[in-house]
Amino acid sequence: MPADKVAITIERTLLQRLDRLVAQKRFPSRSRAIQEAVEEKLHRLEHGRLAREAAKLDRGFEQNLAEEGMAGESAWPEY
């Protein structure tokens, strides 16, 4: 996958912690560690939003809506 180079500013103590992980071979490089951290954070934010939106749904209303859609069908179609 293509990648772009960016410059960031990071707290020194955080960078030292990151460098320890690289030295311990937990990550092959600073860049890879930061990329994985960003990917994980974005994943959490995206899925957290989905969960919040799903929590807003009225379960009973959604069930009734689904059952209405099935009311005209007497049986599952044959394949």
FENGIPE-V537575 format. One record per residue. RES is the residue in one letter. OMEGA is omega in radians with two decimals (* if undefined). NEAR is the number of other C-alpha atoms within 12 Angstrom. Layout:
res=RES omega=OMEGA near=NEAR
res=RES omega=OMEGA near=NEAR
This chain:
res=M omega=3.12 near=3
res=P omega=-3.13 near=4
res=A omega=3.07 near=8
res=D omega=3.13 near=8
res=K omega=3.10 near=8
res=V omega=3.06 near=9
res=A omega=3.11 near=8
res=I omega=3.01 near=11
res=T omega=-3.06 near=8
res=I omega=3.13 near=13
res=E omega=-3.07 near=10
res=R omega=-3.11 near=10
res=T omega=3.10 near=10
res=L omega=3.11 near=14
res=L omega=3.10 near=19
res=Q omega=3.09 near=14
res=R omega=3.11 near=18
res=L omega=3.13 near=25
res=D omega=3.09 near=22
res=R omega=3.12 near=18
res=L omega=3.09 near=19
res=V omega=3.13 near=19
res=A omega=3.12 near=15
res=Q omega=3.13 near=13
res=K omega=3.06 near=14
res=R omega=3.06 near=16
res=F omega=-3.14 near=19
res=P omega=-3.10 near=18
res=S omega=3.04 near=19
res=R omega=-3.09 near=25
res=S omega=-3.12 near=21
res=R omega=3.13 near=19
res=A omega=-3.14 near=23
res=I omega=3.11 near=25
res=Q omega=3.14 near=20
res=E omega=3.12 near=17
res=A omega=3.13 near=16
res=V omega=3.11 near=14
res=E omega=-3.13 near=14
res=E omega=-3.14 near=15
res=K omega=3.11 near=14
res=L omega=3.10 near=14
res=H omega=3.14 near=14
res=R omega=3.13 near=15
res=L omega=-3.13 near=14
res=E omega=-3.12 near=14
res=H omega=3.06 near=14
res=G omega=3.12 near=15
res=R omega=3.11 near=14
res=L omega=3.14 near=14
res=A omega=3.12 near=13
res=R omega=3.13 near=13
res=E omega=3.13 near=12
res=A omega=-3.14 near=13
res=A omega=-3.14 near=11
res=K omega=-3.10 near=13
res=L omega=3.06 near=13
res=D omega=-3.04 near=12
res=R omega=-3.14 near=12
res=G omega=3.11 near=11
res=F omega=-3.13 near=12
res=E omega=3.12 near=14
res=Q omega=3.12 near=13
res=N omega=3.12 near=13
res=L omega=3.12 near=13
res=A omega=-3.13 near=14
res=E omega=3.07 near=14
res=E omega=-3.14 near=12
res=G omega=-3.13 near=12
res=M omega=-3.03 near=14
res=A omega=-3.11 near=12
res=G omega=-3.10 near=10
res=E omega=-3.10 near=11
res=S omega=-3.12 near=10
res=A omega=3.09 near=8
res=W omega=3.12 near=9
res=P omega=3.12 near=7
res=E omega=3.13 near=5
res=Y omega=* near=3
